[in-house]
């Protein structure tokens, strides 16, 4: 058993068991429908497959098993491979997880394997961006038009990055508002996690860009004129994603540095205020401590109003000191 299969066995016993294989085809009404059995020119959609499932599909489609196992790795890079009449295209797509708040936005590889009879998509998780294809919601989508199907997937991934980048930008703006009055590290940590997600996005987008540029040569997929337009649109969207991610990362880096200084200043203001309050409240304590000693106070000590006079004196001195500190911006 090679390393890829060992990895798959490990994944199988450490996953939630949420795996499946589904088959789709385009019917006579040009609608995408799910079918029970594999047939020629169908789409095989694999999510978190086991070794046994991959073996089964490998034998039925006559596709090398290693092409399946190499894709099931959450750190797989974008690339293109050709083996006789079989083509493997690996691209990374964005996904959102609510389970790990520290890394809400991340990327995962999607493998697209095709030969003359079948098209297979394989990923560790269910790729939500493929739902419009499963539900027959994509315009001019036909399962049997494999080249166009691949380009539509690549275009969908590119637009999905833009959608997630806009969501990240909204989160950045929301967290900026809370940072104005923040004195803790939680908000800064959240921004750093968003910056980490942007690094993942930039890396994956650049890898996808290399794949898209290779496809423009026309020696990997047979491109018709309308396919070239779709590929060009996917490249434009992908490059826009790279530009947006870089801009948001620069903004985020600048924002993080700026608000780290603001948080430090907020703490300084609080410490200065507390120091001023301490000085003001220490005056009555000092007077009470001094007069509490065994020292003669003369007529003041024998007066019935001595306690009231001392309280008034303490209050007046405290107010005077508070005014002085206020003018010095310490209160």
NULO-842686 format. One record per atom (N, C-alpha, C, CB): residue in three letters; x, y negated, z. Coordinates in steps of 0.05 Angstrom, whole numbers, plus 5000, padded with zeros to 4 digits. Last residue first. Glycine has a CB too. Layout:
// residues N
AlaXYZ;...
// end
This chain:
// residues 331
Unk484737315678;Unk482137415686;Unk480137365663;Unk481137275712;Unk489137095657;Unk489537345671;Unk486937455682;Unk491437305694;Unk489736585634;Unk488736815618;Unk489337085631;Unk489836805589;Unk490836165665;Unk493136305654;Unk492436565639;Unk495036375677;Unk485836035682;Unk487135855663;Unk489635985650;Unk487935605677;Unk485136465717;Unk483436445693;Unk484736265672;Unk480536345700;Unk488636345757;Unk489136575741;Unk487536575715;Unk488536835757;Unk485935885777;Unk488735865767;Unk489336095749;Unk490735845790;Unk481136115794;Unk481135905774;Unk483935885761;Unk480235635786;Unk483136465834;Unk481736575810;Unk481636375788;Unk478936665818;Unk485036095871;Unk486936275858;Unk485636395832;Unk487836505877;Unk480035875886;Unk482135705875;Unk484135875860;Unk483635555898;Unk477336325907;Unk476236185883;Unk478436015870;Unk473836005891;Unk480636425951;Unk480336625930;Unk479336505904;Unk478436855939;Unk479935955981;Unk482636025971;Unk482436225948;Unk484436125993;Unk474436015993;Unk475435785978;Unk478135835966;Unk475535545996;Unk474436496023;Unk472936475998;Unk473936255980;Unk469936436003;Unk477636366066;Unk478436586049;Unk477036566022;Unk477736856062;Unk474435946089;Unk477235896080;Unk478136106060;Unk479135876104;Unk469936246103;Unk469736026083;Unk472435956071;Unk468435776096;Unk472236576142;Unk470936696118;Unk470736486096;Unk468136796125;Unk473936196179;Unk475936366166;Unk474736496141;Unk476936586185;Unk469035986196;Unk471035806183;Unk473135976168;Unk472435636204;Unk466636436219;Unk465436316195;Unk467436136180;Unk462936156203;Unk470136496263;Unk469936716243;Unk468736606217;Unk468136936253;Unk469336006291;Unk472036086280;Unk471836296258;Unk473836186302;Unk465135796317;Unk464935816288;Unk467535906275;Unk464035536277;Unk466235746370;Unk464235946363;Unk464035986333;Unk461535856374;Unk473435696383;Unk470935586372;Unk468935816366;Unk471435426347;Unk478335886396;Unk476335876417;Unk473535776408;Unk477335696439;Unk481335846349;Unk480836106361;Unk478736116382;Unk483436206372;Unk481435296342;Unk480135466322;Unk479435736333;Unk481935496297;Unk484535096383;Unk481635046384;Unk480135226364;Unk481034756378;Unk489535596379;Unk488535336389;Unk485535326390;Unk489535116372;Unk491536076366;Unk490135936345;Unk488935666354;Unk487936106334;Unk497336456380;Unk495436256389;Unk494136106366;Unk496736056409;Unk497537136359;Unk498636866357;Unk496536666367;Unk499536796328;Unk497437726348;Unk497337596374;Unk498737326373;Unk498537776396;Unk494037776284;Unk496337806302;Unk495937666328;Unk498937706288;Unk489837636252;Unk489337856271;Unk491737906289;Unk488738106255;Unk491637266218;Unk490237166241;Unk489637386261;Unk487737026232;Unk493937616180;Unk495637416194;Unk494237326220;Unk496137176176;Unk489537916163;Unk491838056175;Unk493537856191;Unk493538186153;Unk486337526140;Unk485337676163;Unk487637816177;Unk483237886153;Unk489737346100;Unk488937156121;Unk487937316145;Unk486636976111;Unk490237816069;Unk492637686080;Unk491937506104;Unk494137526059;Unk484937896053;Unk486338106069;Unk488837976083;Unk487238336051;Unk483837456022;Unk482437496048;Unk483837696066;Unk479537586043;Unk487837585981;Unk487937335997;Unk486437366023;Unk486837095981;Unk486738025951;Unk488838055971;Unk488937815990;Unk491538105958;Unk483237885912;Unk482238025935;Unk484238065957;Unk481138295926;Unk486937645875;Unk484637495887;Unk483637625912;Unk482337465866;Unk490338065862;Unk491437825875;Unk489137675889;Unk492737645854;Unk486738415837;Unk488138505861;Unk489238265876;Unk490438695854;Unk485238125793;Unk483238185813;Unk484638265839;Unk481438405803;Unk490238135765;Unk489137885774;Unk487037925796;Unk487837735751;Unk490738685755;Unk492838545771;Unk491738285782;Unk495338495754;Unk486338765722;Unk486438895748;Unk488538765766;Unk487039195744;Unk488038455678;Unk485638385693;Unk485638505721;Unk483138475677;Unk492538745662;Unk492838465670;Unk490438375687;Unk493138285646;Unk490139225648;Unk492139225670;Unk492538945680;Unk494839345661;Unk487039055605;Unk485739175629;Unk487639165653;Unk484939465624;Unk491038885570;Unk489038695579;Unk487738795605;Unk486838645557;Unk493639375561;Unk495139145574;Unk493138945585;Unk497039015553;Unk489639655535;Unk490639745561;Unk492139525576;Unk492439995557;Unk489439345488;Unk487039375506;Unk487839465534;Unk485039565493;Unk494539445467;Unk493839175477;Unk491439175495;Unk493338985453;Unk493939985454;Unk495939905473;Unk495439625485;Unk498739905460;Unk489939925416;Unk489340085441;Unk491440015462;Unk489440385435;Unk492739635378;Unk490439525391;Unk489739665417;Unk487939535372;Unk496640005362;Unk497539755375;Unk495139635390;Unk498639565354;Unk493240365339;Unk495040465361;Unk496040225377;Unk497340635350;Unk491140075299;Unk489540115323;Unk491040245346;Unk487140285315;Unk495440065263;Unk494339815273;Unk492839865299;Unk492539685253;Unk496240605251;Unk498440445264;Unk497340195277;Unk500540375242;Unk491240725229;Unk492240875252;Unk494340715267;Unk493241145245;Unk491240385184;Unk489240355205;Unk490140485231;Unk486540475196;Unk495440595154;Unk495540315163;Unk493640275186;Unk494940125140;Unk493241105145;Unk495841075158;Unk496140795170;Unk498141135139;Unk488540975118;Unk488441115143;Unk491041085159;Unk487841415139;Unk490540745071;Unk488840585089;Unk488840715117;Unk485940575078;Unk493241185051;Unk494740945057;Unk493140775077;Unk495440785032;Unk488841535043;Unk491041615062;Unk492741365070;Unk492841825048;Unk485941265006;Unk484741305033;Unk486941385053;Unk482641525032;Unk489541294963;Unk488741034974;Unk487641065002;Unk486540904956;Unk489841844955;Unk492241694962;Unk491541424974;Unk493941654937;Unk484441954942;Unk485642084965;Unk488141934974;Unk486342374960;Unk483941664894;Unk482341594917;Unk483541704943;Unk479441704914;Unk487641934861;Unk487941644866;Unk486441564892;Unk487041484842;Unk485442444860;Unk488142404870;Unk488542114878;Unk490142494848;Unk480442324836;Unk480542434864;Unk483342404876;Unk479842734863;Unk482042164786;Unk480741974803;Unk480742064832;Unk477841924794;Unk483842664769;Unk485842444772;Unk484642224790;Unk486742324745;Unk478942924766;Unk481043024783;Unk483142804789;Unk482343264771;Unk476142634727;Unk475142644755;Unk477242734774;Unk472642834756;Unk479542734683;Unk479142454693;Unk478142454721;Unk477042314674;Unk479043284679;Unk481743164684;Unk481442884695;Unk483443164658;Unk473643334666;Unk474643454691;Unk477343334699;Unk474843764687;Unk473543074617;Unk472042954639;Unk473043074666;Unk469043014636;Unk476643434588;Unk477643164591;Unk476143024615;Unk477242994566;Unk473243864588;Unk475843894601;Unk477043614606;Unk477844054584;Unk469143654557;Unk468543734585;Unk471143754600;Unk467044004586;Unk471743584508;Unk470543354522;Unk470043414552;Unk467943274509;Unk473044104496;Unk475143914500;Unk474143664515;Unk476443834473;Unk468044324488;Unk469544414511;Unk471844224517;Unk470744694505;Unk466544084441;Unk465044014465;Unk466444104490;Unk462244134463;Unk470344354407;Unk470444064410;Unk468943974435;Unk469143934385;Unk472944934441;Unk471444804420;Unk471344504425;Unk468544924418;Unk478645304458;Unk477045064464;Unk475644964439;Unk478744844476;Unk480545874486;Unk479745774460;Unk477745544464;Unk478545994442;Unk485645824535;Unk482845854529;Unk482245744501;Unk481045714550;Unk491145794523;Unk490145964544;Unk487246024540;Unk490645834571;Unk492345424485;Unk493445694481;Unk492545884503;Unk496445684479;Unk490844904496;Unk489145064478;Unk490145344473;Unk488844934453;Unk492844494527;Unk494544594504;Unk492944774485;Unk496944744515;Unk489544414569;Unk489244234546;Unk490844334522;Unk490043954553;Unk491144744609;Unk488944834593;Unk488544664568;Unk486344834610;Unk495044444634;Unk495944684618;Unk493644774600;Unk496644914637;Unk491944074660;Unk493643984639;Unk494644224621;Unk496143834650;Unk489544404699;Unk487844274678;Unk489544184654;Unk486444034690;Unk493944544730;Unk492344754716;Unk490844624693;Unk490444894736;Unk495444044750;Unk497344204733;Unk495844414717;Unk499544334751;Unk490943924780;Unk491643754757;Unk493543904738;Unk492943494767;Unk491244284822;Unk489144314802;Unk489744164776;Unk486444234813;Unk495544054849;Unk495844324838;Unk493744374817;Unk495544534860;Unk493243574863;Unk495543564845;Unk496043844833;Unk498043474861;Unk489243764897;Unk488443614873;Unk490843604853;Unk487643334880;Unk492243984939;Unk490544154922;Unk489844024896;Unk488044234938;Unk494743514960;Unk496343744950;Unk494743924932;Unk497343914974;Unk490243214973;Unk492243114954;Unk493843344942;Unk494142904967;Unk487843535013;Unk486443464988;Unk488443384966;Unk484443244994;Unk491743555053;Unk490843805040;Unk489543745013;Unk488943955058;Unk491743005065;Unk494243135055;Unk493543395041;Unk496243185079;Unk486642955085;Unk487342815060;Unk489942925048;Unk487642515065;Unk487143235133;Unk485343335112;Unk486043215085;Unk482443285119;Unk490642885160;Unk491543155153;Unk489843285131;Unk491443335178;Unk487142465167;Unk489542425150;Unk490642695142;Unk491642265166;Unk483542695202;Unk482642615176;Unk484942575157;Unk480942355177;Unk487042745245;Unk485942985233;Unk484842935205;Unk483743105251;Unk487842205257;Unk490142375248;Unk489242635235;Unk491942435272;Unk482742075274;Unk483841945250;Unk486242105239;Unk484741655255;Unk482542375321;Unk480642425300;Unk481642315273;Unk477942305307;Unk486642125350;Unk486942405343;Unk485042475320;Unk486442595367;Unk484141625359;Unk486641645343;Unk487141925333;Unk489041545359;Unk480041785392;Unk479441665366;Unk481841675348;Unk478541385369;Unk482841975438;Unk481042155422;Unk480542045394;Unk478442185437;Unk485841655470;Unk487241765447;Unk485341925429;Unk489441945457;Unk482841025494;Unk483741305495;Unk485041405470;Unk481441475502;Unk480640545490;Unk483140545504;Unk484240835506;Unk482740425533;Unk476640165443;Unk477640425454;Unk480240385469;Unk478040625431;Unk474139785415;Unk473939765444;Unk475040015458;Unk471039725452;Unk475439905363;Unk475739635372;Unk475739615402;Unk473539455361;Unk474140425350;Unk476940375359;Unk477240095370;Unk478840415336;Unk469140445330;Unk469440535358;Unk472240465368;Unk469040835360;Unk470040275278;Unk468340115295;Unk468840195325;Unk465440155288;Unk473140695256;Unk474340425259;Unk472740255279;Unk474540285232;Unk469441095250;Unk471341115272;Unk472840855277;Unk473341345266;Unk466740925204;Unk465340955230;Unk467240955253;Unk463641215229;Unk470840925166;Unk469540675173;Unk468040695199;Unk467540595150;Unk471941475165;Unk474041295172;Unk472841025181;Unk476041245148;Unk467041675147;Unk467941745174;Unk470141555183;Unk468942035175;Unk467141475095;Unk465041385113;Unk465841445142;Unk462441525107;Unk471541755074;Unk471741465076;Unk469641355095;Unk471341335049;Unk469442275075;Unk471642215092;Unk471941915096;Unk474342325080;Unk465542205035;Unk464742275062;Unk466942215082;Unk463842565064;Unk468842124991;Unk467041905000;Unk466041955028;Unk464641884980;Unk471142624990;Unk472842394995;Unk471142155004;Unk474542324971;Unk466942944975;Unk468042975002;Unk469842745009;Unk469643235003;Unk466142754922;Unk463942744942;Unk465042764971;Unk461942974937;Unk470942874899;Unk470142594901;Unk467942564922;Unk469142494874;Unk470743444901;Unk472843294916;Unk472043004920;Unk475543314901;Unk466543524865;Unk466243594894;Unk468343464911;Unk466243894897;Unk468743404817;Unk466743224827;Unk466243274857;Unk464143254811;Unk472243844814;Unk473343574814;Unk471343374825;Unk474143494785;Unk468644274813;Unk470644254835;Unk471643964837;Unk472944444831;Unk466044174764;Unk464544174789;Unk466344144813;Unk462844424792;Unk470244254729;Unk469043994731;Unk467543964757;Unk467143934707;Unk471044804737;Unk473244614743;Unk472144334746;Unk475344624720;Unk466044994719;Unk466945044747;Unk469144844754;Unk468045334750;Unk466344844666;Unk464244734683;Unk464944774712;Unk461544854676;Unk470545164649;Unk470944874649;Unk468744734666;Unk470844764620;Unk468045674654;Unk470545604669;Unk470945304671;Unk473045734656;Unk463945604616;Unk463345664645;Unk465745584662;Unk462545954648;Unk466745564569;Unk465245334579;Unk464545364608;Unk462645294562;Unk468846084567;Unk470645854567;Unk469145604578;Unk471645794539;Unk464146414567;Unk466046424589;Unk467846174590;Unk467746664586;Unk458146464557;Unk460046274546;Unk462246234567;Unk458646004538;Unk454946794589;Unk456546924568;Unk458546734554;Unk454747044547;Unk452246434622;Unk454246604633;Unk456046724612;Unk452846834648;Unk451245764607;Unk450646034598;Unk452946214608;Unk450346054567;Unk448845124616;Unk450445344627;Unk449445614618;Unk450345324658;Unk446344634605;Unk447844774584;Unk449744984595;Unk449444574568;Unk446344404672;Unk445544364644;Unk447444514625;Unk445444064637;Unk445044794728;Unk447144654712;Unk446244644683;Unk449844794715;Unk441645114756;Unk441144824757;Unk443144664741;Unk441244724786;Unk441445654768;Unk440745564741;Unk440145264740;Unk438445734730;Unk443445814816;Unk440645744815;Unk439745634788;Unk440045534836;Unk448845894806;Unk447246124815;Unk444246064811;Unk447846204844;Unk450245364796;Unk450545574775;Unk448845814781;Unk453545654771;Unk449245124845;Unk447745034821;Unk447945234798;Unk448644764812;Unk453145414877;Unk450245464880;Unk448645364856;Unk449245334905;Unk458345284876;Unk457445464855;Unk454445514856;Unk458945724856;Unk459345014922;Unk459144854898;Unk458245014874;Unk461844714892;Unk460045394961;Unk457445264959;Unk457145114933;Unk456945084983;Unk462845984962;Unk463445724950;Unk460745594944;Unk465145754924;Unk463846355018;Unk461846294998;Unk462346014987;Unk458946335009;Unk470846505025;Unk468346415035;Unk466346375012;Unk468546145051;Unk474846704991;Unk474546815018;Unk471846745030;Unk476846695036;Unk473046884923;Unk473946704944;Unk473546824971;Unk472546424941;Unk472346964854;Unk472947094879;Unk474046884899;Unk474947324875;Unk468947104794;Unk469846894813;Unk470247034840;Unk467846654814;Unk469747384730;Unk469647434759;Unk470547184774;Unk471347684767;Unk466847584672;Unk468047354685;Unk467547394715;Unk466847084675;Unk467848074619;Unk466847984645;Unk468247724654;Unk467448204666;Unk469848194567;Unk467148284575;Unk466048174601;Unk467248584578;Unk474847994558;Unk472947964537;Unk470048044545;Unk473748134513;Unk476147694623;Unk477047844599;Unk474747824579;Unk477748144606;Unk478047304679;Unk476347354656;Unk477747524636;Unk475447084643;Unk477547024743;Unk478747234727;Unk476947304703;Unk479447494744;Unk478846544786;Unk477146584763;Unk478646784745;Unk476446314748;Unk479146424855;Unk480246564832;Unk478146604811;Unk481446834841;Unk480145884896;Unk478046024881;Unk479446164858;Unk475745834872;Unk482645714961;Unk483045794933;Unk480545934921;Unk485545964930;Unk480545144999;Unk480845434996;Unk481245494967;Unk478445585008;Unk481444595045;Unk481244705018;Unk481745005019;Unk483244565000;Unk477644185091;Unk479944345084;Unk479544435055;Unk480244585103;Unk475143815145;Unk475443825116;Unk477943995109;Unk475643545104;Unk475743905200;Unk473043925188;Unk473243965157;Unk471343685194;Unk479444045244;Unk479944065215;Unk477344105200;Unk481944295209;Unk476943965292;Unk479643845288;Unk480343845258;Unk481744005304;Unk472444255291;Unk472143965288;Unk474843835282;Unk470943845314;Unk470644815266;Unk473144705275;Unk473144405271;Unk475544845260;Unk465344885249;Unk466345035272;Unk468844915284;Unk466845325264;Unk463944645203;Unk463044515228;Unk464144645253;Unk460044505228;Unk467744545145;Unk466944725167;Unk466244565191;Unk469244925173;Unk467544455076;Unk467144325103;Unk466444545122;Unk465044095101;Unk472144485022;Unk469944585037;Unk469944455064;Unk470144895040;Unk474744414955;Unk474344314982;Unk471944454996;Unk473844004981;Unk478844894920;Unk476444734922;Unk476044634950;Unk473944894912;Unk484145054876;Unk483245014903;Unk480844824904;Unk485544894920;Unk484745584827;Unk484545294834;Unk483645274863;Unk482545144815;Unk487346034783;Unk486945974811;Unk486845674815;Unk489246114828;Unk485746454732;Unk486046174738;Unk485346134768;Unk484045994720;Unk487846974692;Unk487246894719;Unk487746594723;Unk488947064740;Unk485747384638;Unk486847124647;Unk485947064676;Unk485846894628;Unk487247934597;Unk486047834622;Unk487447574630;Unk486348054645;Unk489648164555;Unk487248004549;Unk485947894574;Unk485248174533;Unk495848114585;Unk494548214561;Unk492048044554;Unk493648514565;Unk495247684632;Unk496047954631;Unk494448084608;Unk495548104658;Unk496947044656;Unk495847204634;Unk496947484634;Unk496347064607;Unk495346534704;Unk496846784696;Unk495446914673;Unk497146974721;Unk496045914734;Unk494846064712;Unk496646304706;Unk494345894687;Unk494545594798;Unk496345694777;Unk494645834756;Unk498545874788;Unk494845344864;Unk493545344838;Unk495545424816;Unk492445054832;Unk496645794918;Unk496945554902;Unk495545574876;Unk499945484898;Unk493846044978;Unk494646094950;Unk494645834934;Unk492646294937;Unk492446055030;Unk494545865023;Unk495545914994;Unk496945895042;Unk488746445038;Unk487746175041;Unk489945965035;Unk486846125069;Unk487946954994;Unk489946835012;Unk489246545014;Unk492846885001;Unk486047284949;Unk484947274976;Unk487147194996;Unk483747554984;Unk489047324903;Unk487347084906;Unk486347054935;Unk484947104887;Unk491647804903;Unk493247564906;Unk491547314911;Unk494947524881;Unk487548174894;Unk488748154920;Unk490347894924;Unk490448394926;Unk486348114839;Unk484348064859;Unk485648004886;Unk482448304862;Unk491048254814;Unk489847994808;Unk487747914828;Unk488747994780;Unk491748784829;Unk493548574841;Unk492448294836;Unk496348594830;Unk488449084797;Unk487649034825;Unk489248804837;Unk487949284842;Unk487048904730;Unk489048984750;Unk488248904778;Unk491848864743;Unk480949104703;Unk482648884710;Unk484548974733;Unk480948634719;Unk476649414687;Unk479249474676;Unk481149234679;Unk479049544645;Unk471849394711;Unk472449174692;Unk475149214678;Unk472448914707;Unk471949844744;Unk469649804725;Unk470249594704;Unk467149724741;Unk476549774774;Unk476250014757;Unk474149964736;Unk475650254773;Unk475549294802;Unk477949324785;Unk477649554765;Unk480349364803;Unk471049414831;Unk470749224809;Unk473149244790;Unk470548934820;Unk473349794867;Unk471049864851;Unk470849674827;Unk468449844868;Unk477349494892;Unk478049724877;Unk475849804857;Unk478649964895;Unk474149124918;Unk475949034897;Unk476849264880;Unk478348894909;Unk471649454955;Unk470049314935;Unk471749214912;Unk468649074948;Unk476049634985;Unk474349824970;Unk472749694948;Unk472549974989;Unk477749165008;Unk479549304990;Unk477949504972;Unk481749455005;Unk472248685007;Unk474048885020;Unk475849004999;Unk472349095035;Unk471447984992;Unk471148274986;Unk473148445002;Unk471548314956;Unk469447434999;Unk470847585020;Unk470647885015;Unk469647515047;Unk465247474945;Unk465847324969;Unk467047504990;Unk463347174979;Unk464547454876;Unk465547604899;Unk466247414921;Unk467947774891;Unk460647524821;Unk461247334842;Unk461947484867;Unk458747144847;Unk460947624755;Unk461347774780;Unk462247574801;Unk463348014777;Unk456847544701;Unk458547394720;Unk458547554746;Unk457547104724;Unk456947934640;Unk455747834665;Unk457847684681;Unk454448074681;Unk458548204594;Unk458047914593;Unk456547814617;Unk456547844568;Unk455648834612;Unk457448674595;Unk456548384594;Unk457448794567;Unk453848914681;Unk453548964653;Unk455348774637;Unk450548944645;Unk452549164747;Unk454349034728;Unk453749104700;Unk457249094736;Unk445949114775;Unk448249274765;Unk449949104746;Unk447249524751;Unk442148734788;Unk443048924808;Unk445549074800;Unk440849124813;Unk442548024776;Unk441948294768;Unk443148494788;Unk443048354739;Unk439847374778;Unk441547574791;Unk440647854782;Unk441347544821;Unk439946914723;Unk438547094741;Unk440547284754;Unk436247244726;Unk439346314691;Unk441246484705;Unk439646654725;Unk443446314719;Unk435946244629;Unk436046204657;Unk438046404670;Unk433246234670;Unk434446314575;Unk436846144582;Unk436946064612;Unk436945894565;Unk430746694567;Unk429746414571;Unk432046224579;Unk427546414593;Unk433647154568;Unk432747054542;Unk431546774543;Unk430647244531;Unk438747024619;Unk436547184606;Unk435747054580;Unk434147204625;Unk445247094639;Unk443346914628;Unk441247074612;Unk444746704609;Unk447047404702;Unk447147384673;Unk445047174664;Unk446547664660;Unk450747634759;Unk448947454746;Unk449247464716;Unk449447154756;Unk451847984819;Unk452147984790;Unk449947794779;Unk451848274778;Unk455747974879;Unk453247934865;Unk453847914835;Unk451747684875;Unk458248224938;Unk458748204910;Unk456048174896;Unk460248454899;Unk460448005003;Unk458448084984;Unk459548064956;Unk455847924987;Unk461247915074;Unk462347955048;Unk460148055029;Unk464748155048;Unk462147795133;Unk460347665115;Unk461447685087;Unk459747375123;Unk465447965173;Unk464048165158;Unk462148055138;Unk462648345177;Unk468447595196;Unk465847625208;Unk464147835192;Unk464347365208;Unk475147875200;Unk473147695190;Unk470447755203;Unk472947715159;Unk478748255214;Unk478748005230;Unk476747805219;Unk481547885230;Unk478648665179;Unk478048725207;Unk478148485225;Unk480048925217;Unk479848405131;Unk477348555134;Unk476648595163;Unk477548825120;Unk484948215139;Unk482748025136;Unk480048165141;Unk482847905108;Unk487848695140;Unk487848525163;Unk485448325162;Unk490448365165;Unk486848855088;Unk485949025110;Unk485748865135;Unk487749265114;Unk489448445060;Unk486548475058;Unk485448645080;Unk485848595031;Unk494748535074;Unk493448285082;Unk490448315081;Unk494448055064;Unk495449025049;Unk495649005078;Unk494348755089;Unk498649015087;Unk495048844996;Unk492949025007;Unk493049025037;Unk493349304996;Unk499648534993;Unk497048414988;Unk494848585000;Unk496548364958;Unk503848905001;Unk503248695021;Unk500548565018;Unk505448485020;Unk501349564981;Unk503049334980;Unk502249125000;Unk502949204952;Unk501750245000;Unk500050005000;Unk501849755000;Unk498150005025;
// end
